[in-house]
Amino acid sequence: MSASKEPRKRLPQNPSEENLRKQAKHLAKDEGLQLAAAQRRLAIEYGYRNWAELIRAVASQFVPVIPLRGLVAFPHEVYPIYVGRQKSVNAIDAVSAGSRILLLAQRDATLVEPSPADMYEVGTLGVIVERDRLPDGTAKIIVEGRRRARVTRFVFDQTFYKAEVEEVADTERLNLQALDVGLSVSDQAKKERALYRSVHSAVFSYFRRTRTAFRLTDIEDPAVFSFVIAHHLKIEVAEKQALLECVSPVERLEKILGYLEAAKAN
């Protein structure tokens, strides 16, 4: 973490990239600056040489962890979660509005105090959009999943679980628009389009049988589509975790199609 000089501002305990971007937009509007200039000034005020350096520093911060029992959280989904363990309640209390929190599934849902080995390394970074403290001391939170992240280092202190994380991105993208506009595409692209259509058809059938209310027409990005469908599948935690960790959208859709076809046969 490199600083340009003594900072005029101090970053909060759990800094949020989203909040920093909002600060830069407000600064640009208030001072009549281009957004890039406002971002650079904000970075310098926090003691960094440029915006990219500030964002890297924020991204490398430790984030609070919420271990999940019997649930794998996916990006682009919203989850109501009831939190009873004191360390998890403390983690929620440590997060300000818009800051990141990591949702990690436990390998064994029966464990009350999971160790690093008891949780999967890949989870979903999200933000708490709503929280309520209940009379019995527990909490209910609504978390919006944003993107996948892998734990690079755990910190299990006496207050709450924390982890240093790195983003997990897909290795490629499915380009399905080329066929729609009549462009020349490769055989691989045609296979990907056929796979996407097969999954789409199987999902409609699956949701009709399971009476799941869902609007597929709202989803255009195949990567987002695969995560949302994975969330709704009635499969084991380990199987959902494998879908979350899969970095190939093609492979992810193939796995999903397999689950959908297996469900149809049963």
ChimeraX commands (.cxc) that place a marker at each C-alpha (Angstrom):
marker #1 position 0.00,0.00,0.00 radius 0.5
marker #1 position 1.76,3.13,-1.21 radius 0.5
marker #1 position 0.95,6.63,0.00 radius 0.5
marker #1 position 1.81,9.87,-1.77 radius 0.5
marker #1 position 2.05,12.01,1.36 radius 0.5
marker #1 position 0.44,12.49,4.74 radius 0.5
marker #1 position -3.30,11.86,4.05 radius 0.5
marker #1 position -5.84,14.61,4.70 radius 0.5
marker #1 position -8.54,11.96,5.18 radius 0.5
marker #1 position -8.56,8.61,6.96 radius 0.5
marker #1 position -10.25,5.59,5.39 radius 0.5
marker #1 position -13.06,4.03,7.45 radius 0.5
marker #1 position -12.52,0.68,9.18 radius 0.5
marker #1 position -14.16,-1.25,6.34 radius 0.5
marker #1 position -13.82,0.98,3.26 radius 0.5
marker #1 position -16.22,0.44,0.37 radius 0.5
marker #1 position -15.31,0.83,-3.31 radius 0.5
marker #1 position -18.92,1.82,-3.98 radius 0.5
marker #1 position -18.79,4.56,-1.36 radius 0.5
marker #1 position -15.50,5.90,-2.75 radius 0.5
marker #1 position -16.98,6.06,-6.24 radius 0.5
marker #1 position -19.96,8.00,-4.86 radius 0.5
marker #1 position -17.57,10.39,-3.10 radius 0.5
marker #1 position -15.72,10.98,-6.36 radius 0.5
marker #1 position -18.97,11.67,-8.24 radius 0.5
marker #1 position -20.12,14.14,-5.59 radius 0.5
marker #1 position -16.73,15.87,-5.67 radius 0.5
marker #1 position -16.84,16.11,-9.46 radius 0.5
marker #1 position -20.32,17.64,-9.33 radius 0.5
marker #1 position -19.55,20.06,-6.47 radius 0.5
marker #1 position -16.22,21.25,-7.90 radius 0.5
marker #1 position -17.13,21.13,-11.59 radius 0.5
marker #1 position -14.40,18.54,-12.31 radius 0.5
marker #1 position -14.11,15.68,-14.74 radius 0.5
marker #1 position -14.71,12.38,-12.93 radius 0.5
marker #1 position -11.11,11.24,-13.49 radius 0.5
marker #1 position -9.78,14.45,-11.95 radius 0.5
marker #1 position -12.13,14.11,-8.97 radius 0.5
marker #1 position -11.01,10.50,-8.46 radius 0.5
marker #1 position -7.35,11.52,-8.51 radius 0.5
marker #1 position -7.91,14.33,-6.02 radius 0.5
marker #1 position -9.82,12.00,-3.70 radius 0.5
marker #1 position -7.05,9.41,-3.89 radius 0.5
marker #1 position -4.44,12.04,-2.97 radius 0.5
marker #1 position -6.57,13.22,-0.05 radius 0.5
marker #1 position -6.54,9.65,1.27 radius 0.5
marker #1 position -2.77,9.49,0.84 radius 0.5
marker #1 position -2.47,7.57,-2.46 radius 0.5
marker #1 position -0.81,8.59,-5.70 radius 0.5
marker #1 position -3.76,7.81,-7.96 radius 0.5
marker #1 position -7.25,6.31,-8.09 radius 0.5
marker #1 position -6.13,2.83,-9.17 radius 0.5
marker #1 position -3.77,2.62,-6.20 radius 0.5
marker #1 position -6.55,3.64,-3.80 radius 0.5
marker #1 position -8.96,1.04,-5.20 radius 0.5
marker #1 position -6.30,-1.69,-4.99 radius 0.5
marker #1 position -5.66,-0.75,-1.38 radius 0.5
marker #1 position -9.35,-0.89,-0.53 radius 0.5
marker #1 position -9.78,-4.20,-2.35 radius 0.5
marker #1 position -6.99,-5.77,-0.29 radius 0.5
marker #1 position -8.54,-4.86,3.06 radius 0.5
marker #1 position -9.82,-7.56,5.36 radius 0.5
marker #1 position -13.57,-8.01,5.20 radius 0.5
marker #1 position -15.94,-9.44,7.82 radius 0.5
marker #1 position -17.08,-13.01,7.18 radius 0.5
marker #1 position -20.52,-14.53,7.77 radius 0.5
marker #1 position -20.37,-18.36,7.81 radius 0.5
marker #1 position -23.53,-19.82,6.26 radius 0.5
marker #1 position -25.22,-23.05,7.31 radius 0.5
marker #1 position -26.81,-25.01,4.48 radius 0.5
marker #1 position -26.62,-22.09,2.05 radius 0.5
marker #1 position -24.34,-21.11,-0.81 radius 0.5
marker #1 position -24.71,-17.44,-1.75 radius 0.5
marker #1 position -24.34,-16.42,-5.40 radius 0.5
marker #1 position -23.66,-13.05,-7.03 radius 0.5
marker #1 position -26.66,-11.13,-8.41 radius 0.5
marker #1 position -29.02,-12.57,-5.79 radius 0.5
marker #1 position -30.53,-11.08,-2.63 radius 0.5
marker #1 position -30.56,-13.15,0.54 radius 0.5
marker #1 position -32.51,-12.74,3.80 radius 0.5
marker #1 position -30.25,-14.20,6.49 radius 0.5
marker #1 position -30.99,-14.73,10.18 radius 0.5
marker #1 position -27.85,-14.34,12.27 radius 0.5
marker #1 position -27.59,-15.74,15.78 radius 0.5
marker #1 position -23.92,-16.47,16.46 radius 0.5
marker #1 position -22.31,-13.65,18.40 radius 0.5
marker #1 position -19.29,-13.41,16.10 radius 0.5
marker #1 position -21.57,-13.06,13.09 radius 0.5
marker #1 position -23.64,-10.41,14.87 radius 0.5
marker #1 position -20.39,-8.57,15.67 radius 0.5
marker #1 position -19.38,-8.80,12.01 radius 0.5
marker #1 position -22.65,-7.20,10.96 radius 0.5
marker #1 position -22.21,-4.42,13.52 radius 0.5
marker #1 position -18.69,-3.72,12.15 radius 0.5
marker #1 position -19.97,-3.07,8.61 radius 0.5
marker #1 position -21.20,0.37,7.64 radius 0.5
marker #1 position -23.77,0.95,4.89 radius 0.5
marker #1 position -22.35,0.04,1.49 radius 0.5
marker #1 position -19.31,-1.79,2.85 radius 0.5
marker #1 position -18.43,-5.32,1.81 radius 0.5
marker #1 position -19.12,-8.52,3.69 radius 0.5
marker #1 position -18.14,-12.06,2.68 radius 0.5
marker #1 position -20.69,-14.88,2.69 radius 0.5
marker #1 position -18.97,-18.27,3.01 radius 0.5
marker #1 position -20.70,-21.65,3.15 radius 0.5
marker #1 position -19.72,-24.08,5.89 radius 0.5
marker #1 position -18.70,-27.58,4.85 radius 0.5
marker #1 position -20.52,-28.95,7.90 radius 0.5
marker #1 position -23.68,-27.03,8.79 radius 0.5
marker #1 position -23.80,-28.48,12.31 radius 0.5
marker #1 position -20.64,-26.72,13.53 radius 0.5
marker #1 position -21.22,-23.79,15.86 radius 0.5
marker #1 position -17.65,-22.45,15.79 radius 0.5
marker #1 position -16.20,-23.29,12.35 radius 0.5
marker #1 position -12.45,-23.16,11.77 radius 0.5
marker #1 position -10.89,-22.05,8.45 radius 0.5
marker #1 position -10.83,-25.69,7.32 radius 0.5
marker #1 position -14.56,-25.95,8.03 radius 0.5
marker #1 position -15.50,-23.31,5.45 radius 0.5
marker #1 position -15.14,-23.19,1.70 radius 0.5
marker #1 position -12.52,-20.77,0.38 radius 0.5
marker #1 position -14.70,-19.27,-2.35 radius 0.5
marker #1 position -17.73,-17.22,-1.40 radius 0.5
marker #1 position -19.67,-14.16,-2.45 radius 0.5
marker #1 position -18.91,-10.58,-1.53 radius 0.5
marker #1 position -22.05,-8.63,-0.84 radius 0.5
marker #1 position -23.42,-5.56,0.89 radius 0.5
marker #1 position -26.03,-5.39,3.61 radius 0.5
marker #1 position -28.96,-3.40,2.27 radius 0.5
marker #1 position -31.19,-3.87,5.30 radius 0.5
marker #1 position -30.70,-4.96,8.89 radius 0.5
marker #1 position -32.90,-5.47,11.94 radius 0.5
marker #1 position -31.97,-6.41,15.48 radius 0.5
marker #1 position -34.49,-8.82,16.98 radius 0.5
marker #1 position -35.63,-8.80,20.64 radius 0.5
marker #1 position -33.72,-12.01,21.41 radius 0.5
marker #1 position -30.38,-10.43,20.42 radius 0.5
marker #1 position -30.15,-12.07,17.00 radius 0.5
marker #1 position -30.30,-10.16,13.73 radius 0.5
marker #1 position -31.95,-10.35,10.33 radius 0.5
marker #1 position -30.06,-8.96,7.37 radius 0.5
marker #1 position -30.80,-8.60,3.68 radius 0.5
marker #1 position -27.60,-9.07,1.68 radius 0.5
marker #1 position -27.16,-8.31,-2.02 radius 0.5
marker #1 position -24.52,-10.56,-3.55 radius 0.5
marker #1 position -22.12,-8.66,-5.81 radius 0.5
marker #1 position -19.24,-10.89,-6.97 radius 0.5
marker #1 position -17.23,-13.99,-6.13 radius 0.5
marker #1 position -14.14,-13.87,-3.98 radius 0.5
marker #1 position -11.52,-16.32,-2.76 radius 0.5
marker #1 position -10.07,-16.17,0.74 radius 0.5
marker #1 position -6.31,-15.67,0.70 radius 0.5
marker #1 position -5.97,-15.37,4.47 radius 0.5
marker #1 position -8.29,-15.90,7.43 radius 0.5
marker #1 position -8.18,-13.94,10.67 radius 0.5
marker #1 position -10.23,-15.55,13.43 radius 0.5
marker #1 position -9.99,-13.17,16.36 radius 0.5
marker #1 position -12.15,-12.88,19.47 radius 0.5
marker #1 position -14.58,-10.39,17.93 radius 0.5
marker #1 position -15.62,-11.70,14.52 radius 0.5
marker #1 position -14.35,-13.68,11.54 radius 0.5
marker #1 position -12.36,-11.71,8.96 radius 0.5
marker #1 position -10.60,-12.59,5.74 radius 0.5
marker #1 position -8.37,-11.07,3.09 radius 0.5
marker #1 position -9.84,-11.84,-0.32 radius 0.5
marker #1 position -9.24,-11.64,-4.05 radius 0.5
marker #1 position -11.89,-11.48,-6.76 radius 0.5
marker #1 position -12.70,-14.64,-8.75 radius 0.5
marker #1 position -13.55,-13.79,-12.37 radius 0.5
marker #1 position -14.70,-16.00,-15.24 radius 0.5
marker #1 position -12.00,-17.07,-17.68 radius 0.5
marker #1 position -14.09,-16.18,-20.74 radius 0.5
marker #1 position -17.42,-14.73,-21.81 radius 0.5
marker #1 position -20.20,-16.18,-23.91 radius 0.5
marker #1 position -20.82,-13.97,-26.93 radius 0.5
marker #1 position -24.42,-14.77,-27.82 radius 0.5
marker #1 position -25.30,-11.51,-29.54 radius 0.5
marker #1 position -23.40,-12.22,-32.78 radius 0.5
marker #1 position -25.97,-14.75,-33.98 radius 0.5
marker #1 position -28.83,-12.40,-33.19 radius 0.5
marker #1 position -27.52,-9.72,-35.54 radius 0.5
marker #1 position -26.50,-12.11,-38.31 radius 0.5
marker #1 position -22.74,-11.90,-37.90 radius 0.5
marker #1 position -20.43,-14.72,-38.90 radius 0.5
marker #1 position -19.56,-16.83,-35.89 radius 0.5
marker #1 position -17.44,-19.88,-35.18 radius 0.5
marker #1 position -18.72,-23.39,-34.58 radius 0.5
marker #1 position -17.81,-22.94,-30.91 radius 0.5
marker #1 position -20.04,-19.87,-30.68 radius 0.5
marker #1 position -22.89,-21.82,-32.29 radius 0.5
marker #1 position -22.43,-24.62,-29.74 radius 0.5
marker #1 position -22.51,-22.08,-26.92 radius 0.5
marker #1 position -25.72,-20.59,-28.28 radius 0.5
marker #1 position -27.28,-24.04,-28.55 radius 0.5
marker #1 position -26.24,-24.84,-24.98 radius 0.5
marker #1 position -27.74,-21.57,-23.72 radius 0.5
marker #1 position -31.03,-22.29,-25.49 radius 0.5
marker #1 position -31.11,-25.83,-24.11 radius 0.5
marker #1 position -30.62,-24.56,-20.56 radius 0.5
marker #1 position -33.26,-21.88,-21.12 radius 0.5
marker #1 position -35.80,-24.48,-22.25 radius 0.5
marker #1 position -34.93,-26.88,-19.42 radius 0.5
marker #1 position -35.23,-24.10,-16.85 radius 0.5
marker #1 position -38.75,-23.20,-17.97 radius 0.5
marker #1 position -39.78,-26.84,-17.62 radius 0.5
marker #1 position -38.03,-27.16,-14.24 radius 0.5
marker #1 position -39.67,-24.06,-12.80 radius 0.5
marker #1 position -43.11,-25.15,-13.98 radius 0.5
marker #1 position -42.71,-28.51,-12.22 radius 0.5
marker #1 position -41.35,-26.97,-9.01 radius 0.5
marker #1 position -43.80,-24.04,-9.15 radius 0.5
marker #1 position -40.99,-21.52,-8.77 radius 0.5
marker #1 position -41.90,-17.92,-9.60 radius 0.5
marker #1 position -39.16,-16.49,-11.81 radius 0.5
marker #1 position -38.82,-14.24,-14.87 radius 0.5
marker #1 position -36.07,-15.45,-17.20 radius 0.5
marker #1 position -36.70,-12.67,-19.70 radius 0.5
marker #1 position -35.12,-10.16,-17.32 radius 0.5
marker #1 position -31.65,-11.75,-17.61 radius 0.5
marker #1 position -29.50,-11.07,-20.67 radius 0.5
marker #1 position -25.97,-11.88,-19.46 radius 0.5
marker #1 position -25.33,-15.67,-19.63 radius 0.5
marker #1 position -22.91,-15.51,-16.68 radius 0.5
marker #1 position -25.52,-13.79,-14.51 radius 0.5
marker #1 position -28.14,-16.20,-15.83 radius 0.5
marker #1 position -26.12,-19.21,-14.70 radius 0.5
marker #1 position -25.62,-17.85,-11.17 radius 0.5
marker #1 position -29.31,-17.01,-10.75 radius 0.5
marker #1 position -30.39,-20.45,-11.96 radius 0.5
marker #1 position -27.84,-22.12,-9.69 radius 0.5
marker #1 position -29.37,-20.30,-6.74 radius 0.5
marker #1 position -32.81,-21.78,-7.49 radius 0.5
marker #1 position -31.67,-25.38,-8.08 radius 0.5
marker #1 position -32.69,-27.93,-5.45 radius 0.5
marker #1 position -29.29,-29.62,-5.13 radius 0.5
marker #1 position -26.78,-30.28,-2.36 radius 0.5
marker #1 position -24.62,-27.54,-0.85 radius 0.5
marker #1 position -21.43,-29.14,-2.22 radius 0.5
marker #1 position -22.93,-29.18,-5.72 radius 0.5
marker #1 position -23.93,-25.52,-5.50 radius 0.5
marker #1 position -20.47,-24.68,-4.20 radius 0.5
marker #1 position -18.94,-26.38,-7.25 radius 0.5
marker #1 position -21.09,-24.17,-9.50 radius 0.5
marker #1 position -19.99,-21.07,-7.60 radius 0.5
marker #1 position -16.32,-21.99,-7.96 radius 0.5
marker #1 position -16.57,-22.85,-11.68 radius 0.5
marker #1 position -14.83,-20.09,-13.68 radius 0.5
marker #1 position -16.03,-21.25,-17.10 radius 0.5
marker #1 position -19.57,-20.06,-17.93 radius 0.5
marker #1 position -19.82,-22.81,-20.57 radius 0.5
marker #1 position -18.91,-25.51,-18.07 radius 0.5
marker #1 position -21.25,-23.93,-15.51 radius 0.5
marker #1 position -24.17,-24.06,-17.96 radius 0.5
marker #1 position -23.31,-27.65,-18.87 radius 0.5
marker #1 position -23.39,-28.65,-15.20 radius 0.5
marker #1 position -26.69,-26.83,-14.70 radius 0.5
marker #1 position -28.20,-28.55,-17.74 radius 0.5
marker #1 position -27.14,-31.88,-16.28 radius 0.5
marker #1 position -28.91,-31.13,-12.99 radius 0.5
marker #1 position -32.03,-29.94,-14.81 radius 0.5
marker #1 position -32.17,-33.06,-16.99 radius 0.5
marker #1 position -31.60,-35.30,-13.96 radius 0.5
marker #1 position -34.47,-33.58,-12.13 radius 0.5
marker #1 position -36.73,-34.12,-15.14 radius 0.5
marker #1 position -35.95,-37.84,-15.17 radius 0.5
marker #1 position -36.83,-38.24,-11.47 radius 0.5
marker link #1:1,2 radius 0.2
marker link #1:2,3 radius 0.2
marker link #1:3,4 radius 0.2
marker link #1:4,5 radius 0.2
marker link #1:5,6 radius 0.2
marker link #1:6,7 radius 0.2
marker link #1:7,8 radius 0.2
marker link #1:8,9 radius 0.2
marker link #1:9,10 radius 0.2
marker link #1:10,11 radius 0.2
marker link #1:11,12 radius 0.2
marker link #1:12,13 radius 0.2
marker link #1:13,14 radius 0.2
marker link #1:14,15 radius 0.2
marker link #1:15,16 radius 0.2
marker link #1:16,17 radius 0.2
marker link #1:17,18 radius 0.2
marker link #1:18,19 radius 0.2
marker link #1:19,20 radius 0.2
marker link #1:20,21 radius 0.2
marker link #1:21,22 radius 0.2
marker link #1:22,23 radius 0.2
marker link #1:23,24 radius 0.2
marker link #1:24,25 radius 0.2
marker link #1:25,26 radius 0.2
marker link #1:26,27 radius 0.2
marker link #1:27,28 radius 0.2
marker link #1:28,29 radius 0.2
marker link #1:29,30 radius 0.2
marker link #1:30,31 radius 0.2
marker link #1:31,32 radius 0.2
marker link #1:32,33 radius 0.2
marker link #1:33,34 radius 0.2
marker link #1:34,35 radius 0.2
marker link #1:35,36 radius 0.2
marker link #1:36,37 radius 0.2
marker link #1:37,38 radius 0.2
marker link #1:38,39 radius 0.2
marker link #1:39,40 radius 0.2
marker link #1:40,41 radius 0.2
marker link #1:41,42 radius 0.2
marker link #1:42,43 radius 0.2
marker link #1:43,44 radius 0.2
marker link #1:44,45 radius 0.2
marker link #1:45,46 radius 0.2
marker link #1:46,47 radius 0.2
marker link #1:47,48 radius 0.2
marker link #1:48,49 radius 0.2
marker link #1:49,50 radius 0.2
marker link #1:50,51 radius 0.2
marker link #1:51,52 radius 0.2
marker link #1:52,53 radius 0.2
marker link #1:53,54 radius 0.2
marker link #1:54,55 radius 0.2
marker link #1:55,56 radius 0.2
marker link #1:56,57 radius 0.2
marker link #1:57,58 radius 0.2
marker link #1:58,59 radius 0.2
marker link #1:59,60 radius 0.2
marker link #1:60,61 radius 0.2
marker link #1:61,62 radius 0.2
marker link #1:62,63 radius 0.2
marker link #1:63,64 radius 0.2
marker link #1:64,65 radius 0.2
marker link #1:65,66 radius 0.2
marker link #1:66,67 radius 0.2
marker link #1:67,68 radius 0.2
marker link #1:68,69 radius 0.2
marker link #1:69,70 radius 0.2
marker link #1:70,71 radius 0.2
marker link #1:71,72 radius 0.2
marker link #1:72,73 radius 0.2
marker link #1:73,74 radius 0.2
marker link #1:74,75 radius 0.2
marker link #1:75,76 radius 0.2
marker link #1:76,77 radius 0.2
marker link #1:77,78 radius 0.2
marker link #1:78,79 radius 0.2
marker link #1:79,80 radius 0.2
marker link #1:80,81 radius 0.2
marker link #1:81,82 radius 0.2
marker link #1:82,83 radius 0.2
marker link #1:83,84 radius 0.2
marker link #1:84,85 radius 0.2
marker link #1:85,86 radius 0.2
marker link #1:86,87 radius 0.2
marker link #1:87,88 radius 0.2
marker link #1:88,89 radius 0.2
marker link #1:89,90 radius 0.2
marker link #1:90,91 radius 0.2
marker link #1:91,92 radius 0.2
marker link #1:92,93 radius 0.2
marker link #1:93,94 radius 0.2
marker link #1:94,95 radius 0.2
marker link #1:95,96 radius 0.2
marker link #1:96,97 radius 0.2
marker link #1:97,98 radius 0.2
marker link #1:98,99 radius 0.2
marker link #1:99,100 radius 0.2
marker link #1:100,101 radius 0.2
marker link #1:101,102 radius 0.2
marker link #1:102,103 radius 0.2
marker link #1:103,104 radius 0.2
marker link #1:104,105 radius 0.2
marker link #1:105,106 radius 0.2
marker link #1:106,107 radius 0.2
marker link #1:107,108 radius 0.2
marker link #1:108,109 radius 0.2
marker link #1:109,110 radius 0.2
marker link #1:110,111 radius 0.2
marker link #1:111,112 radius 0.2
marker link #1:112,113 radius 0.2
marker link #1:113,114 radius 0.2
marker link #1:114,115 radius 0.2
marker link #1:115,116 radius 0.2
marker link #1:116,117 radius 0.2
marker link #1:117,118 radius 0.2
marker link #1:118,119 radius 0.2
marker link #1:119,120 radius 0.2
marker link #1:120,121 radius 0.2
marker link #1:121,122 radius 0.2
marker link #1:122,123 radius 0.2
marker link #1:123,124 radius 0.2
marker link #1:124,125 radius 0.2
marker link #1:125,126 radius 0.2
marker link #1:126,127 radius 0.2
marker link #1:127,128 radius 0.2
marker link #1:128,129 radius 0.2
marker link #1:129,130 radius 0.2
marker link #1:130,131 radius 0.2
marker link #1:131,132 radius 0.2
marker link #1:132,133 radius 0.2
marker link #1:133,134 radius 0.2
marker link #1:134,135 radius 0.2
marker link #1:135,136 radius 0.2
marker link #1:136,137 radius 0.2
marker link #1:137,138 radius 0.2
marker link #1:138,139 radius 0.2
marker link #1:139,140 radius 0.2
marker link #1:140,141 radius 0.2
marker link #1:141,142 radius 0.2
marker link #1:142,143 radius 0.2
marker link #1:143,144 radius 0.2
marker link #1:144,145 radius 0.2
marker link #1:145,146 radius 0.2
marker link #1:146,147 radius 0.2
marker link #1:147,148 radius 0.2
marker link #1:148,149 radius 0.2
marker link #1:149,150 radius 0.2
marker link #1:150,151 radius 0.2
marker link #1:151,152 radius 0.2
marker link #1:152,153 radius 0.2
marker link #1:153,154 radius 0.2
marker link #1:154,155 radius 0.2
marker link #1:155,156 radius 0.2
marker link #1:156,157 radius 0.2
marker link #1:157,158 radius 0.2
marker link #1:158,159 radius 0.2
marker link #1:159,160 radius 0.2
marker link #1:160,161 radius 0.2
marker link #1:161,162 radius 0.2
marker link #1:162,163 radius 0.2
marker link #1:163,164 radius 0.2
marker link #1:164,165 radius 0.2
marker link #1:165,166 radius 0.2
marker link #1:166,167 radius 0.2
marker link #1:167,168 radius 0.2
marker link #1:168,169 radius 0.2
marker link #1:169,170 radius 0.2
marker link #1:170,171 radius 0.2
marker link #1:171,172 radius 0.2
marker link #1:172,173 radius 0.2
marker link #1:173,174 radius 0.2
marker link #1:174,175 radius 0.2
marker link #1:175,176 radius 0.2
marker link #1:176,177 radius 0.2
marker link #1:177,178 radius 0.2
marker link #1:178,179 radius 0.2
marker link #1:179,180 radius 0.2
marker link #1:180,181 radius 0.2
marker link #1:181,182 radius 0.2
marker link #1:182,183 radius 0.2
marker link #1:183,184 radius 0.2
marker link #1:184,185 radius 0.2
marker link #1:185,186 radius 0.2
marker link #1:186,187 radius 0.2
marker link #1:187,188 radius 0.2
marker link #1:188,189 radius 0.2
marker link #1:189,190 radius 0.2
marker link #1:190,191 radius 0.2
marker link #1:191,192 radius 0.2
marker link #1:192,193 radius 0.2
marker link #1:193,194 radius 0.2
marker link #1:194,195 radius 0.2
marker link #1:195,196 radius 0.2
marker link #1:196,197 radius 0.2
marker link #1:197,198 radius 0.2
marker link #1:198,199 radius 0.2
marker link #1:199,200 radius 0.2
marker link #1:200,201 radius 0.2
marker link #1:201,202 radius 0.2
marker link #1:202,203 radius 0.2
marker link #1:203,204 radius 0.2
marker link #1:204,205 radius 0.2
marker link #1:205,206 radius 0.2
marker link #1:206,207 radius 0.2
marker link #1:207,208 radius 0.2
marker link #1:208,209 radius 0.2
marker link #1:209,210 radius 0.2
marker link #1:210,211 radius 0.2
marker link #1:211,212 radius 0.2
marker link #1:212,213 radius 0.2
marker link #1:213,214 radius 0.2
marker link #1:214,215 radius 0.2
marker link #1:215,216 radius 0.2
marker link #1:216,217 radius 0.2
marker link #1:217,218 radius 0.2
marker link #1:218,219 radius 0.2
marker link #1:219,220 radius 0.2
marker link #1:220,221 radius 0.2
marker link #1:221,222 radius 0.2
marker link #1:222,223 radius 0.2
marker link #1:223,224 radius 0.2
marker link #1:224,225 radius 0.2
marker link #1:225,226 radius 0.2
marker link #1:226,227 radius 0.2
marker link #1:227,228 radius 0.2
marker link #1:228,229 radius 0.2
marker link #1:229,230 radius 0.2
marker link #1:230,231 radius 0.2
marker link #1:231,232 radius 0.2
marker link #1:232,233 radius 0.2
marker link #1:233,234 radius 0.2
marker link #1:234,235 radius 0.2
marker link #1:235,236 radius 0.2
marker link #1:236,237 radius 0.2
marker link #1:237,238 radius 0.2
marker link #1:238,239 radius 0.2
marker link #1:239,240 radius 0.2
marker link #1:240,241 radius 0.2
marker link #1:241,242 radius 0.2
marker link #1:242,243 radius 0.2
marker link #1:243,244 radius 0.2
marker link #1:244,245 radius 0.2
marker link #1:245,246 radius 0.2
marker link #1:246,247 radius 0.2
marker link #1:247,248 radius 0.2
marker link #1:248,249 radius 0.2
marker link #1:249,250 radius 0.2
marker link #1:250,251 radius 0.2
marker link #1:251,252 radius 0.2
marker link #1:252,253 radius 0.2
marker link #1:253,254 radius 0.2
marker link #1:254,255 radius 0.2
marker link #1:255,256 radius 0.2
marker link #1:256,257 radius 0.2
marker link #1:257,258 radius 0.2
marker link #1:258,259 radius 0.2
marker link #1:259,260 radius 0.2
marker link #1:260,261 radius 0.2
marker link #1:261,262 radius 0.2
marker link #1:262,263 radius 0.2
marker link #1:263,264 radius 0.2
marker link #1:264,265 radius 0.2
marker link #1:265,266 radius 0.2
view
